[in-house]
Amino acid sequence: MVDHHSMTLAGIRTFLGPHCISVGTVTDGRVLLQEALRLKPDLIVLDITMPLLNGIDSVIQIKKILPGVTLVFTTMHSDPPYLEAALNAVPTGYVLKSAVCQQLLDAVKSVIEGRLSTRERETLQLIAEGKAPKEIASVLEISVKTVAFHRENIKRKLGLKTTAAITRYALEQGLG
């Protein structure tokens, strides 16, 4: 777990403690790289804004040395440039610090369980952006029927009933 605010870091560690075994906490990006290489964790929950090396650049370097690690960003930044940069760094989750704690737990559980496939996550992102099924099909170069199939899988895997619920979930995860 990584955050440059010790109180936030302690809160995340306490909240996730019953659900994850914490192998370490650090407060900057450089130490994160050293500790990730040493500890080889399954999951890293990290802030985007950190001293010495920001979270996005840290993730890019970590993915080179530990390609199988799962990463979840926690951040106060909801601006599209931050979201785009974070998604390009290939994390598996993105949760705003303004979200309720349960959303962080849901994101961590989701990425640990590998609940959504890459294509389902792409579909979820486009749904959150307000794209219609035809637009999603065009962007992903798949059929509208395949979009419907992915949407139904997303609903089933996340325990959601409607497309509106999918959209709400995606926005809560900072995807929209």
ABEGO torsion letter per residue (X at the ends): XBBABAAAAAAAAAAAAAABBBAEBBABAAAAAAAAAAAGBABBBBBABBBGBBAAAAAAAAAAABAABBBBBBBABABAAAAAAAAAAGBABBBBAABBAAAAAAAAAAAAAGABBAAAAAAAAAAAAGBBAAAAAAAAGBBAAAAAAAAAAAAAAAGBABAAAAAAAAAAAGAX
